[in-house]
Amino acid sequence: PDSQSKVMGSRFRQLWELVTLYSLYVLFLLMLVYLVNQMDRFVLGIAAQQTAESLRYGEQSCLRTTLGQGGVKCWKIATRQNCTSSVHNSSCKWDYNGQGIEYQLLAGPTFVVVFSFAVIVMGFVAEVGRINRPKVLAIFVILWSVMTLLMGFARTYWQLALLRMGLGLFQSVCAPFGASIISDYFEKVCTVSE
């Protein structure tokens, strides 16, 4: 076991000597880009109810108001009439709940279908295209950030759906371009470790 750990330690030192401070900086930036990429996909799910109330889409149900007092379980009330009755009037409201087929379409196909096809094309472009990958990645990060920002200003369901498609398109660059950039900066490390 001691000789094996010495070999592993020696191999680790050999790999570490090939890594530059700048390549670690690039790796850290790509990690942040990927983290934001993943978090950005879930913004809609986090704000689903508020978005549905604002844009008026999806299913409706009995929801607790901000003035609601403890004890009343609004979600158990099944009809609009019972929800808005004088007994529950200050605690509950009948409104869009952020669920239903419209939400499922926004969270799923409008993003996933565009993303799935675009990521294949972007993977091909990242490896075969003669382009400046870091610059293209930076441009697409800006574009998907704009899509996220504009989602906050959407006034209709269809505007939000189109912006989700744009988000899927622009986020499709992250994984293939990021992997390609990492292989550029860590090519020697990968060659030695094989």
N, C-alpha and C positions, 0 to 999 in steps of 0.2 A: 504493500500500500504506500510506503514512503517513496519508493522510486517512481510509482505511478503519479503521485501528487507532485513530485519534482518535475516530471515530464509535462504535466498539465500546467504547472506554474511557469515553466520555461516557454511553453507554447503560447500561453496567455501574454507573457512579456513580449514575445516576438510579434504577436498580433497588435498589441498596444503600441509598439514602436512605429507601426505603419499608419496609425491614426493621427491625423493632425487636429489641432485645435479648431481650425476653420471647418473641417469636415464634421466635427461634433456640433459646432454652431449651426451648420446646415441641417444636421439631423434633428436638433432641437427645434428649429423653425418648422421643419416638415412635421414634427410631432404636434406642434401647436396648430398648424394648418389642418391636420387630420382630426385633431380634437374638436376644433371649431366646426369642421365638416360634419362630424358625427352629431354634435350638439344641435347644429342648425336643422337637422332633419326632424328633430323632435319638438321644435318650437310650436308647431301646430297642435300637437297632442297636449302640450302643457296648457295652452290657452284655448282649447277646443270649445269649452262652454262660453267663454266670453266672446270668442270670435263668432260662434253661432248666434248668440244673442244680438251682436252688433250687425251681422250681415243677414240675419233672419233666415237660416237654413237648417235642415235636419228635423229631427223629431222634437216634439214638445212634451214636457212633463212638469210636475209640480216641483218647484225648487225653493230652497230657503232664501229669504231676502236678507239683506244686510242688517235689517232691523229685527230679524227673527230671534225669538227667545228660545232658550233650551227647552227640551221636553217634546216639542212638536216634531214629528218625523215626516217632513214634507214628502220625501221620496216614496213613502208608503201610500200616499193619496193618489188614486188612479184617475180621477176625472177632473176636468177643468172646473166644473161647478163646485165640487167639494173643496178644491184647492183655494178657490177665490171666495168661498163663503165667509161670512162675517166672523166666524169662529177662528179661522186661520188667516184672515186678511192681512194682519201685520207681520206674520211669520213666514207665509208662503206666497209664491207667485207662480203663475202658469207661463212658462217661457221656453225658448229653445234650449236644449240641453247639450248640444254638441255631439250627438250620437246619430245613428241612422245611416242610410245608404249614401247620403251626400258627404258626410264626414268620411266614411270608408273610402269613397272615391278620391277624396282629397288626400287622405293619408296613404292610400295605396297606389292605384293605377296611374293617377296623374303625375306622380313622382317616379314610381318604380319602373313603369314601362319606358318612359323617356330615358331615365338613368341607365337602365339595362342595355338598351341599344346604343346609347351614346358612349358608354364606358368601353364597349368593344371597339368602336371606331377610334376613340381616344387612345386606347392601348396600342392600336396599330400605328397611329400617328406618332405616339411617343417613341416607338422603337424604330420606325422606318423613316419618318419625316426628318428632314434636315432643318430643324427649327431650334430656337433657343428655349429649351424646356423650362428653365426657371422663370423666364420672362412670360411665357405663355401661362404657366401656373399662376403667377402673380396677377396677370390680367383676369384670369378666370376666378380667382379668389375675390377680386374686386367686383366682378360681375355677379357672383352668387351672393355677395354681401349686399349689393344693390337690390337683388331679387328679395332677399330677406327683409330689407328695409321697406321696400314697396309693398310687401305683404301686409305690413302694419297700416298702410294707407288704402288698402283695397276697400271699395265701397259695395262691390257685388260679389256673389259667389263665383261667377265666371272669371272675374278679374283675379281672384285668389287662386282659382284652378290654373289659369294660364301662368301665373307667377310661380306656382308649384312646379309646373312643367319646366319653366326656365331654370328654377333651382336644380332640378334633376339634371338638366343639360349641363349646366356650369359646374356642378359638383362632380360630374363624371370624370373630370380631368384629374382630380386629386390622387386617387390610388395609382393609376398607371404612370402618371408623370412623376409622382413622389417616389415610386419604386425605381423608376428609371434614373432619377437624380441620385438616389441613394447608391445604386449600383455604380454610377460614375464616381462618386466620392469614396466609396469603399471597395473598389474593384480589387486592389492589391490585397486587402484583408480577406476577401472572399476567395481569392486565388490561393493564398497561403493556407487557409483553413481546410481546403479540400483534401 
